[in-house]
Amino acid sequence: MVLPPSQRLWVGMLVVMLVVVELPVALQKCIFDEVQARTRVVRAAPIHQDSPPRLRAQAGQRGSHSGRMASPLHGLRSLRNKAPPTPTSPQPIRIWSWIPRESSNLSEAEKERLEAAVEEAVRMVSSLLSVNRVEGPLLLSRDINKYCKFLWRNSSAANYNRCGRANNNYRSETCLDVTIPDDHLAGCDIYAEPDSPRRTELRPEGAGLPDTDFLLYLHVQATDKCRAEPHVLAYAVHCQTDSHGRPVAGVVVICRDKLTGATYSHRAAVQTVIHELFHALGFSKDLFHTWRDCSSTSPVGAGCSPRGKVTHSDASDQMRIYTPSVISALQRHLASSDPELGGALENLDVPPGGVSSHWEARVLQGSIMAAVLGDSSTVRIDPVTLAALQDTGWYTVNLSRAQSLVWGEGEGTTFGSLSTCQSSSFFCTGSGFGCHYLHLHKGECQTDEYLEGCRVYKPFKNGSECWKEENTRRSAEEDWSGEIFGSDSRCFFSNLTRQVCSQSFLYSSSAEGRCYRHRCTGPNRYQVQVFGSEWVDCPAGGTIQIKRYLGLVSCPDRRLCLYADIMPPSEDVNTFPAAVTRQV
């Protein structure tokens, strides 16, 4: 996943490392798949009714919760849903965030930034995903391959597959760089004889974590990885799953200097946490094969069967996710009836036939689960991503809260393919200056390794935001172009040049991105104001002239005054933009 230099906090749930790559703006490259593949995940065994109490407690349990965090002594303050859970009804997922002792020396400023970002991200995810609640405290499993020297392997023995002798070197359970407290772990026993019920307690049962469905350890330090790779912002791993395959615990390591830097962005940090939570909760190539096919009439997790292989390559060797909700979401988004319209996955650095844990950038640019995230004002919690989480079978998803994904809307089945990207208005050709497709920023027509030769208008490193009044320039060239910067300004293709005494100054016939004020008068209807002019109706898809200016202003079609949730960032750091119903 990639963010601009002002947004370099990466908080994760599955193994992720970010490396900044100097592309149009400084980018952060996510190598999540590579690191997760080297991580051992403890998977709880299925619960059997004839299991002894201790073994039954060791097995992972299913659950849900409205986002919550531990007390400041061990973590962040909690956000608790006091409503009693309904046993058969999915409830908002409960995520407990825990700061281990290794990170207990954070400054007050660091704690405030960490708490604000994680708390908001967890609240947002909890409003989107629901699960069946964990019954009782959440207890993580111990790795029997670590504490046990050998298992009884005689299938006819009473203690078949139980531990016969302890490993004398066993000390603790870890998840990435974090030592899991014994209080969070189930106990374990040793059965010295294959058929005797007598057992010796190796570790006692922990108290577990009440009202918790996912346990997130937040480790903030300047680790060896952080020091060795200056552009690594954070990395993480999911390390435990329950008996149905749902992840129940993970760690995110945040490189401490990135939390204290002057370029820290709260909004970008929130989006980073959400991106990584979605990875951890199921949007991962290492979990695709464990997704479950659940009856729409059954509770989440009940009456489900494995989906099996959900990814296949299409006729162009593009790897895609083919599941019902993903296909339906793409059909609606692209206005296509193609029954085989799967979710295209990123193919950069993926071997032939391999799978990625990110959407293909050309097809789903702007998605929260694209490998590259642009300016935080352009990132969307999109309907295709939420559809994928629905298809894991572990969650019910509030699809109505999806944010507008403008990129490619209504463009048809082949949108984003290498053969068609030059013919779509969402892409550009050459290397000129224009407007980012959301029209919040001016940009330059560029490509990167993810776009594979296709080109898009990317915001400048500095001063591209039309909605920032401080970007106003007082040079003669800018004065003659009629630009106005401010909260209601958007980017328009224009070659306007102001006339003085019936003559123009620096007139150019080529259009480029310019910032002008706009105001909506209806769905896909708006007016434009240039410096020194009155408000002028701007017909979508057409062009207009402005009095006392030479040249034209182009009026974008179906990009402005249709999406009420496409807006400049709010100054309120506690508010993540909510999804709203699109105007029609």
C-alpha positions as CSV (number, residue, x, y, z in Angstrom):
1,M,0.0,0.0,0.0
2,V,1.3,3.5,-0.9
3,L,0.9,6.9,0.8
4,P,2.3,10.3,0.2
5,P,5.3,11.5,2.3
6,S,3.0,13.3,4.7
7,Q,1.1,10.1,5.5
8,R,3.8,7.6,6.5
9,L,2.3,5.8,9.4
10,W,1.5,2.2,8.5
11,V,-0.5,0.2,11.1
12,G,-1.2,-3.4,10.2
13,M,-2.8,-6.6,11.1
14,L,-1.1,-9.1,8.8
15,V,2.5,-9.1,8.0
16,V,3.3,-5.9,6.2
17,M,6.4,-3.8,5.6
18,L,6.3,-0.5,3.8
19,V,9.1,0.9,1.6
20,V,8.9,4.3,0.1
21,V,9.6,4.4,-3.6
22,E,10.1,7.8,-5.3
23,L,7.4,7.8,-7.9
24,P,5.4,10.9,-8.8
25,V,5.1,11.4,-5.1
26,A,7.1,9.5,-2.5
27,L,5.3,6.1,-2.2
28,Q,5.3,3.3,0.3
29,K,5.4,-0.2,-1.1
30,C,3.7,-3.0,0.8
31,I,5.4,-6.3,0.9
32,F,2.8,-7.9,3.1
33,D,2.5,-11.2,1.2
34,E,6.2,-11.8,1.3
35,V,6.5,-11.5,5.0
36,Q,3.3,-13.2,6.0
37,A,4.4,-16.3,4.1
38,R,7.3,-16.7,6.6
39,T,5.1,-16.4,9.6
40,R,3.9,-19.4,11.6
41,V,0.1,-19.1,12.4
42,V,-1.3,-21.1,15.3
43,R,-4.6,-22.6,14.2
44,A,-7.0,-23.8,16.8
45,A,-8.2,-27.4,16.4
46,P,-11.9,-28.2,15.9
47,I,-13.9,-28.5,19.1
48,H,-15.2,-32.0,19.8
49,Q,-17.8,-32.7,22.3
50,D,-15.8,-35.5,23.9
51,S,-12.7,-33.2,24.4
52,P,-11.7,-32.7,28.1
53,P,-12.4,-29.3,29.5
54,R,-8.8,-28.1,29.2
55,L,-8.5,-29.0,25.5
56,R,-11.9,-27.5,24.7
57,A,-10.7,-24.2,26.3
58,Q,-7.6,-24.2,24.1
59,A,-9.6,-24.2,20.9
60,G,-10.3,-20.8,19.3
61,Q,-13.8,-19.4,19.6
62,R,-15.9,-17.3,17.2
63,G,-17.1,-13.9,18.0
64,S,-17.8,-10.2,17.5
65,H,-17.7,-6.8,19.3
66,S,-17.9,-3.1,18.9
67,G,-14.4,-1.7,18.8
68,R,-12.7,-1.6,22.2
69,M,-9.3,-1.0,23.6
70,A,-7.5,-2.0,26.7
71,S,-6.9,0.4,29.6
72,P,-4.0,2.9,29.4
73,L,-1.9,0.8,31.7
74,H,-1.6,-1.9,29.1
75,G,-3.1,-0.3,26.0
76,L,-5.6,2.1,24.8
77,R,-8.9,3.1,26.5
78,S,-11.9,0.9,25.6
79,L,-14.8,1.6,23.4
80,R,-17.5,-0.8,24.7
81,N,-20.9,-1.7,23.4
82,K,-22.9,-2.2,26.6
83,A,-25.9,-3.9,24.8
84,P,-26.2,-7.6,25.7
85,P,-25.3,-9.8,22.7
86,T,-27.9,-11.9,21.0
87,P,-26.5,-15.5,20.8
88,T,-27.8,-16.2,17.3
89,S,-27.5,-12.7,15.9
90,P,-24.2,-11.3,14.6
91,Q,-23.0,-8.2,16.5
92,P,-20.3,-5.6,15.7
93,I,-16.9,-7.1,15.9
94,R,-15.1,-6.4,19.2
95,I,-11.4,-5.6,18.8
96,W,-9.2,-5.2,21.8
97,S,-6.0,-3.3,21.2
98,W,-3.2,-4.0,23.7
99,I,0.1,-2.2,24.1
100,P,2.7,-4.7,25.5
101,R,5.2,-3.7,28.2
102,E,7.9,-3.3,25.6
103,S,6.0,-0.2,24.3
104,S,5.0,1.2,27.7
105,N,7.5,4.2,27.6
106,L,5.6,6.1,24.9
107,S,5.4,9.9,25.4
108,E,2.0,11.5,25.9
109,A,2.1,12.9,22.4
110,E,2.8,9.4,20.9
111,K,0.1,7.9,23.0
112,E,-2.4,10.5,21.9
113,R,-1.6,10.0,18.2
114,L,-1.7,6.2,18.5
115,E,-4.9,6.1,20.5
116,A,-6.7,8.5,18.2
117,A,-5.8,6.7,15.0
118,V,-6.4,3.2,16.2
119,E,-9.5,4.0,18.1
120,E,-11.1,5.7,15.1
121,A,-10.1,2.9,12.8
122,V,-11.5,0.2,15.1
123,R,-14.7,2.1,15.5
124,M,-15.1,2.3,11.7
125,V,-14.4,-1.4,11.2
126,S,-16.8,-2.3,14.0
127,S,-19.5,-0.3,12.3
128,L,-18.9,-2.4,9.1
129,L,-18.4,-5.9,10.2
130,S,-20.4,-8.2,12.6
131,V,-19.7,-11.7,13.8
132,N,-21.2,-14.2,16.3
133,R,-19.9,-13.2,19.7
134,V,-17.2,-15.2,21.4
135,E,-18.8,-17.1,24.3
136,G,-16.9,-16.1,27.4
137,P,-13.4,-14.6,27.5
138,L,-11.2,-14.9,24.4
139,L,-8.3,-17.3,25.1
140,L,-5.5,-17.7,22.6
141,S,-4.1,-21.1,21.9
142,R,-0.7,-22.3,22.8
143,D,1.5,-23.8,20.0
144,I,1.7,-27.5,20.9
145,N,4.7,-27.8,18.6
146,K,6.6,-25.4,21.0
147,Y,5.6,-26.7,24.4
148,C,5.4,-30.4,23.6
149,K,8.4,-32.7,22.9
150,F,6.2,-35.5,21.4
151,L,2.6,-36.4,20.8
152,W,0.9,-39.8,21.4
153,R,0.5,-41.0,17.8
154,N,-1.3,-44.3,18.3
155,S,-4.8,-43.6,17.1
156,S,-6.3,-46.3,19.3
157,A,-4.8,-44.7,22.5
158,A,-7.1,-42.6,24.7
159,N,-4.6,-39.7,24.6
160,Y,-4.1,-39.8,20.8
161,N,-2.7,-36.5,19.6
162,R,-2.1,-35.2,23.2
163,C,1.2,-34.2,24.5
164,G,3.2,-37.0,26.2
165,R,6.3,-35.0,27.3
166,A,7.0,-31.4,27.8
167,N,9.7,-29.5,26.0
168,N,12.1,-28.3,28.7
169,N,13.1,-25.3,26.7
170,Y,9.5,-23.9,26.4
171,R,9.2,-20.4,27.9
172,S,6.4,-18.4,26.3
173,E,4.2,-17.8,23.3
174,T,5.2,-15.0,20.9
175,C,3.5,-13.2,18.0
176,L,6.0,-11.4,15.8
177,D,8.1,-9.3,18.3
178,V,5.6,-9.5,21.1
179,T,5.5,-11.9,24.0
180,I,1.9,-12.9,24.6
181,P,1.0,-12.6,28.3
182,D,0.2,-15.9,30.0
183,D,-3.1,-14.4,31.1
184,H,-4.2,-14.2,27.5
185,L,-3.5,-17.9,26.9
186,A,-5.2,-21.2,27.5
187,G,-3.5,-23.6,29.7
188,C,-1.8,-26.9,28.7
189,D,-1.3,-30.4,30.2
190,I,1.1,-33.3,29.8
191,Y,-0.3,-36.9,29.6
192,A,2.6,-39.1,30.7
193,E,0.9,-42.4,29.6
194,P,-1.0,-43.1,26.4
195,D,-4.1,-44.4,28.0
196,S,-4.2,-42.8,31.5
197,P,-6.5,-39.9,32.2
198,R,-3.8,-38.6,34.7
199,R,-2.3,-35.3,33.5
200,T,0.2,-32.8,34.8
201,E,-0.5,-29.1,34.4
202,L,2.3,-27.5,32.4
203,R,0.7,-24.0,32.3
204,P,-2.4,-22.8,34.1
205,E,-5.4,-21.4,32.3
206,G,-5.3,-17.7,31.8
207,A,-8.2,-15.4,32.6
208,G,-8.6,-14.4,28.9
209,L,-10.1,-11.2,27.6
210,P,-13.8,-10.7,28.1
211,D,-16.0,-9.1,25.4
212,T,-13.3,-9.6,22.7
213,D,-13.4,-11.2,19.3
214,F,-10.0,-10.0,17.9
215,L,-6.9,-9.2,19.9
216,L,-4.5,-6.6,18.4
217,Y,-1.1,-6.1,20.0
218,L,0.4,-2.7,19.2
219,H,4.2,-2.7,19.5
220,V,5.7,0.8,19.0
221,Q,9.5,0.7,18.9
222,A,12.6,1.5,16.8
223,T,13.2,-2.2,16.1
224,D,16.1,-3.7,14.1
225,K,13.9,-3.8,11.1
226,C,13.0,-0.1,11.4
227,R,16.7,0.8,11.8
228,A,17.9,-1.4,9.0
229,E,15.3,-0.1,6.5
230,P,14.7,3.6,7.0
231,H,11.6,3.5,4.7
232,V,9.9,0.7,6.6
233,L,7.1,2.4,8.5
234,A,5.4,-0.6,10.2
235,Y,5.0,-4.3,9.8
236,A,2.7,-6.8,11.3
237,V,1.3,-10.3,11.3
238,H,-1.8,-12.2,12.1
239,C,-0.8,-15.1,14.3
240,Q,-3.9,-17.0,15.5
241,T,-7.1,-18.3,13.9
242,D,-10.1,-20.0,15.4
243,S,-11.4,-23.5,14.5
244,H,-13.3,-22.0,11.6
245,G,-10.2,-20.2,10.2
246,R,-11.2,-16.7,11.3
247,P,-8.2,-14.7,12.6
248,V,-8.4,-13.9,16.2
249,A,-5.0,-12.2,17.1
250,G,-2.3,-10.2,15.4
251,V,0.5,-7.8,16.1
252,V,1.4,-4.5,14.4
253,V,4.9,-3.1,15.0
254,I,5.0,0.7,14.4
255,C,8.4,2.3,13.8
256,R,8.5,4.8,16.6
257,D,10.0,7.7,14.7
258,K,7.2,7.7,12.2
259,L,4.7,8.2,15.0
260,T,6.6,11.3,16.2
261,G,7.5,12.9,12.9
262,A,6.4,16.3,11.9
263,T,4.8,14.9,8.7
264,Y,2.4,12.6,10.7
265,S,-1.2,12.6,9.3
266,H,-4.0,11.4,11.5
267,R,-6.3,10.7,8.5
268,A,-3.6,8.7,6.7
269,A,-2.9,6.8,9.9
270,V,-6.5,5.9,10.3
271,Q,-6.7,4.6,6.7
272,T,-3.5,2.6,7.2
273,V,-5.0,0.8,10.3
274,I,-8.2,0.1,8.4
275,H,-6.3,-1.3,5.4
276,E,-4.3,-3.6,7.7
277,L,-7.3,-4.7,9.7
278,F,-9.0,-5.7,6.5
279,H,-6.0,-7.8,5.6
280,A,-6.0,-9.4,9.0
281,L,-9.7,-10.1,9.1
282,G,-9.6,-12.0,5.8
283,F,-8.4,-10.0,2.8
284,S,-5.3,-12.1,2.5
285,K,-4.1,-14.5,-0.1
286,D,-3.1,-16.8,2.8
287,L,-6.7,-16.9,3.9
288,F,-8.5,-17.0,0.6
289,H,-8.6,-20.8,0.6
290,T,-10.3,-20.7,4.1
291,W,-13.2,-18.5,3.1
292,R,-16.5,-20.2,3.8
293,D,-19.7,-20.4,1.8
294,C,-22.6,-19.7,4.2
295,S,-26.3,-20.0,3.6
296,S,-28.0,-16.6,3.6
297,T,-30.6,-18.0,5.9
298,S,-28.1,-19.3,8.5
299,P,-26.3,-17.4,11.2
300,V,-22.8,-16.3,10.4
301,G,-20.5,-19.4,10.8
302,A,-23.4,-21.9,10.9
303,G,-24.3,-24.2,8.1
304,C,-21.2,-23.2,6.2
305,S,-18.9,-25.1,3.9
306,P,-15.4,-24.3,2.6
307,R,-15.5,-22.2,-0.6
308,G,-12.3,-23.9,-1.7
309,K,-10.3,-22.1,-4.4
310,V,-11.8,-18.7,-5.0
311,T,-9.1,-17.2,-7.3
312,H,-8.7,-18.1,-10.9
313,S,-7.0,-16.4,-13.9
314,D,-9.1,-15.0,-16.7
315,A,-8.5,-15.3,-20.5
316,S,-5.8,-12.5,-20.2
317,D,-4.1,-14.3,-17.3
318,Q,-5.3,-11.7,-14.9
319,M,-5.8,-13.4,-11.5
320,R,-9.3,-12.6,-10.0
321,I,-11.4,-13.4,-7.0
322,Y,-14.6,-15.1,-8.1
323,T,-17.2,-15.0,-5.3
324,P,-20.9,-14.1,-5.5
325,S,-20.8,-10.7,-3.7
326,V,-17.6,-9.6,-5.4
327,I,-19.0,-10.4,-8.8
328,S,-22.3,-8.6,-8.0
329,A,-20.5,-5.5,-6.7
330,L,-18.4,-5.2,-9.8
331,Q,-21.4,-5.7,-12.1
332,R,-23.1,-2.8,-10.4
333,H,-20.0,-0.6,-10.3
334,L,-19.0,-1.1,-13.9
335,A,-22.5,-1.4,-15.3
336,S,-21.9,-4.8,-16.7
337,S,-23.9,-8.0,-16.9
338,D,-20.8,-10.2,-17.3
339,P,-21.4,-13.2,-14.9
340,E,-17.6,-13.8,-14.7
341,L,-16.6,-10.4,-13.7
342,G,-14.2,-11.3,-10.8
343,G,-12.2,-8.9,-8.7
344,A,-8.9,-8.3,-10.4
345,L,-5.8,-8.8,-8.1
346,E,-2.5,-7.0,-8.4
347,N,0.0,-8.9,-10.5
348,L,3.2,-6.9,-9.8
349,D,5.9,-9.0,-8.3
350,V,3.6,-12.0,-8.3
351,P,4.8,-15.2,-10.2
352,P,2.7,-16.6,-13.0
353,G,-0.4,-18.2,-11.5
354,G,0.3,-16.5,-8.2
355,V,-2.1,-14.5,-6.1
356,S,-1.8,-11.1,-4.4
357,S,-3.6,-9.6,-1.4
358,H,-4.4,-6.3,-3.1
359,W,-6.7,-5.2,-5.9
360,E,-5.3,-4.4,-9.3
361,A,-4.4,-0.7,-9.3
362,R,-5.7,-0.1,-12.9
363,V,-9.1,-1.5,-12.1
364,L,-9.8,-0.4,-8.5
365,Q,-7.6,2.7,-8.0
366,G,-8.7,4.6,-4.9
367,S,-9.8,1.4,-3.1
368,I,-8.7,1.0,0.5
369,M,-7.3,-2.4,-0.5
370,A,-5.3,-1.2,-3.5
371,A,-1.6,-1.8,-3.2
372,V,-1.0,1.9,-3.5
373,L,-2.9,4.5,-1.6
374,G,-2.8,8.1,-2.8
375,D,-3.6,11.3,-0.9
376,S,-5.8,10.4,2.0
377,S,-8.7,12.5,0.5
378,T,-8.8,10.1,-2.4
379,V,-9.0,6.7,-0.5
380,R,-12.4,5.0,-0.3
381,I,-13.8,2.1,1.8
382,D,-15.3,0.8,-1.4
383,P,-18.2,-1.6,-2.1
384,V,-16.0,-4.2,-3.8
385,T,-13.8,-4.6,-0.8
386,L,-16.7,-4.9,1.6
387,A,-18.2,-7.5,-0.7
388,A,-15.0,-9.5,-0.5
389,L,-15.2,-9.4,3.3
390,Q,-18.8,-10.5,3.1
391,D,-17.7,-13.5,1.1
392,T,-15.2,-14.7,3.7
393,G,-18.3,-16.3,5.5
394,W,-17.0,-15.0,8.9
395,Y,-18.9,-11.7,8.9
396,T,-22.1,-10.0,8.0
397,V,-21.1,-6.7,6.4
398,N,-23.0,-3.4,6.4
399,L,-22.7,-2.9,2.7
400,S,-24.8,0.2,2.8
401,R,-21.9,2.1,4.5
402,A,-19.6,1.6,1.5
403,Q,-18.1,4.9,0.2
404,S,-18.4,6.0,-3.4
405,L,-15.8,4.5,-5.7
406,V,-15.7,6.9,-8.6
407,W,-12.9,5.2,-10.4
408,G,-14.2,3.3,-13.4
409,E,-17.9,3.7,-12.6
410,G,-20.0,2.6,-15.5
411,E,-17.0,1.9,-17.8
412,G,-17.9,-1.7,-18.6
413,T,-16.2,-5.2,-18.3
414,T,-12.9,-4.4,-19.9
415,F,-12.2,-1.2,-17.8
416,G,-8.6,-1.1,-16.6
417,S,-7.2,-3.6,-19.0
418,L,-3.8,-2.8,-20.6
419,S,-5.5,-2.8,-24.1
420,T,-8.2,-0.3,-23.2
421,C,-6.7,2.1,-20.6
422,Q,-5.8,4.7,-23.3
423,S,-9.4,5.0,-24.4
424,S,-10.9,5.8,-21.0
425,S,-11.4,9.3,-19.6
426,F,-10.1,8.0,-16.3
427,F,-6.7,7.5,-17.8
428,C,-4.5,10.0,-19.7
429,T,-1.8,10.0,-22.3
430,G,1.4,11.9,-22.7
431,S,3.0,13.8,-19.8
432,G,0.9,17.0,-19.5
433,F,-0.8,18.6,-16.5
434,G,-4.5,18.1,-15.7
435,C,-6.9,17.0,-13.0
436,H,-7.0,14.0,-10.7
437,Y,-10.2,12.1,-11.5
438,L,-11.9,13.2,-8.2
439,H,-11.1,16.9,-9.2
440,L,-9.9,17.7,-5.8
441,H,-6.3,18.1,-7.0
442,K,-4.3,19.3,-10.0
443,G,-2.0,16.6,-11.3
444,E,0.5,15.4,-13.8
445,C,0.0,12.6,-16.3
446,Q,2.3,9.8,-15.1
447,T,2.6,6.1,-14.7
448,D,4.2,3.8,-12.2
449,E,5.1,0.1,-11.8
450,Y,1.6,-0.8,-10.7
451,L,0.0,0.8,-13.7
452,E,2.2,-1.1,-16.2
453,G,2.4,1.7,-18.7
454,C,-1.1,3.1,-18.3
455,R,-1.1,6.7,-17.1
456,V,-3.2,8.7,-14.7
457,Y,-3.2,12.3,-13.4
458,K,-1.3,12.1,-10.1
459,P,-1.4,15.0,-7.6
460,F,1.8,17.1,-7.4
461,K,4.1,16.7,-4.4
462,N,3.2,20.2,-3.2
463,G,0.4,22.6,-3.9
464,S,-1.9,20.4,-5.9
465,E,-4.9,20.7,-3.6
466,C,-7.6,23.0,-5.0
467,W,-9.3,23.1,-1.7
468,K,-6.4,24.6,0.2
469,E,-6.6,28.4,0.2
470,E,-2.9,28.6,1.2
471,N,-2.0,27.2,-2.3
472,T,-3.0,30.5,-3.8
473,R,-0.1,32.0,-5.8
474,R,0.3,35.6,-6.5
475,S,2.5,35.3,-9.6
476,A,1.4,37.1,-12.8
477,E,0.8,33.8,-14.6
478,E,-1.6,32.5,-11.9
479,D,-3.4,35.9,-11.8
480,W,-4.0,35.8,-15.5
481,S,-5.4,32.2,-15.4
482,G,-8.2,33.2,-13.0
483,E,-7.5,30.5,-10.4
484,I,-9.3,30.5,-7.0
485,F,-8.2,28.2,-4.2
486,G,-10.6,27.3,-1.3
487,S,-12.7,24.7,0.3
488,D,-15.3,24.8,-2.5
489,S,-12.8,24.9,-5.4
490,R,-12.2,22.0,-7.7
491,C,-9.9,21.2,-10.6
492,F,-11.1,21.9,-14.2
493,F,-9.3,21.5,-17.5
494,S,-8.9,25.1,-18.8
495,N,-6.8,27.4,-21.0
496,L,-8.4,30.6,-19.7
497,T,-6.3,33.8,-20.0
498,R,-7.5,37.1,-18.7
499,Q,-8.0,39.9,-21.2
500,V,-6.7,43.4,-20.5
501,C,-7.6,46.3,-22.8
502,S,-8.8,43.8,-25.4
503,Q,-5.5,42.0,-25.3
504,S,-4.5,38.8,-23.6
505,F,-1.4,37.9,-21.6
506,L,0.4,34.5,-22.1
507,Y,-2.5,33.0,-23.9
508,S,-2.2,29.2,-24.5
509,S,-4.4,27.0,-26.6
510,S,-3.6,23.9,-24.5
511,A,-5.8,23.1,-21.5
512,E,-4.4,22.1,-18.1
513,G,-5.7,21.7,-14.6
514,R,-6.9,24.9,-13.0
515,C,-8.6,25.5,-9.7
516,Y,-11.9,27.3,-9.7
517,R,-14.8,27.6,-7.3
518,H,-17.9,25.4,-7.9
519,R,-21.4,25.1,-6.4
520,C,-23.9,22.3,-7.0
521,T,-27.4,23.2,-8.4
522,G,-28.5,19.6,-8.8
523,P,-27.3,16.1,-9.5
524,N,-24.4,16.4,-12.0
525,R,-25.3,20.1,-12.3
526,Y,-23.1,22.9,-11.1
527,Q,-21.8,26.5,-11.6
528,V,-18.2,27.7,-11.8
529,Q,-16.7,31.0,-10.7
530,V,-13.4,32.2,-12.0
531,F,-11.4,35.1,-10.3
532,G,-13.3,38.3,-11.0
533,S,-16.3,36.6,-12.7
534,E,-19.9,35.9,-11.8
535,W,-21.2,32.3,-11.2
536,V,-21.6,30.6,-14.6
537,D,-23.6,27.5,-15.4
538,C,-21.2,24.7,-16.5
539,P,-23.1,22.0,-18.4
540,A,-21.6,18.5,-17.6
541,G,-19.7,17.2,-20.6
542,G,-19.6,20.7,-22.3
543,T,-17.4,23.8,-22.2
544,I,-18.0,27.4,-21.2
545,Q,-16.5,30.8,-21.9
546,I,-16.0,33.4,-19.2
547,K,-16.4,37.1,-19.7
548,R,-13.1,39.0,-19.9
549,Y,-11.2,35.8,-20.5
550,L,-9.9,34.1,-23.6
551,G,-10.2,30.3,-23.9
552,L,-12.5,27.7,-22.4
553,V,-13.3,25.8,-19.3
554,S,-14.3,22.1,-19.7
555,C,-17.1,20.9,-17.5
556,P,-16.5,17.3,-16.3
557,D,-19.4,14.8,-16.7
558,R,-20.5,12.6,-13.8
559,R,-17.6,13.6,-11.6
560,L,-19.0,16.6,-9.6
561,C,-22.2,17.0,-7.6
562,L,-23.1,13.3,-7.7
563,Y,-21.1,12.0,-4.7
564,A,-21.9,13.7,-1.4
565,D,-19.0,11.8,0.3
566,I,-16.3,13.1,-2.1
567,M,-15.1,16.2,-0.3
568,P,-11.9,17.8,1.1
569,P,-10.6,16.4,4.4
570,S,-12.3,17.7,7.6
571,E,-10.3,19.5,10.2
572,D,-12.0,17.3,12.8
573,V,-9.5,14.5,13.4
574,N,-12.1,12.4,15.2
575,T,-14.4,12.1,12.2
576,F,-13.7,9.6,9.4
577,P,-15.9,10.4,6.3
578,A,-19.0,8.3,6.5
579,A,-20.6,6.8,3.5
580,V,-23.7,8.6,2.2
581,T,-26.3,7.7,-0.4
582,R,-25.3,9.0,-3.8
583,Q,-27.6,11.6,-5.3
584,V,-29.5,10.5,-8.4
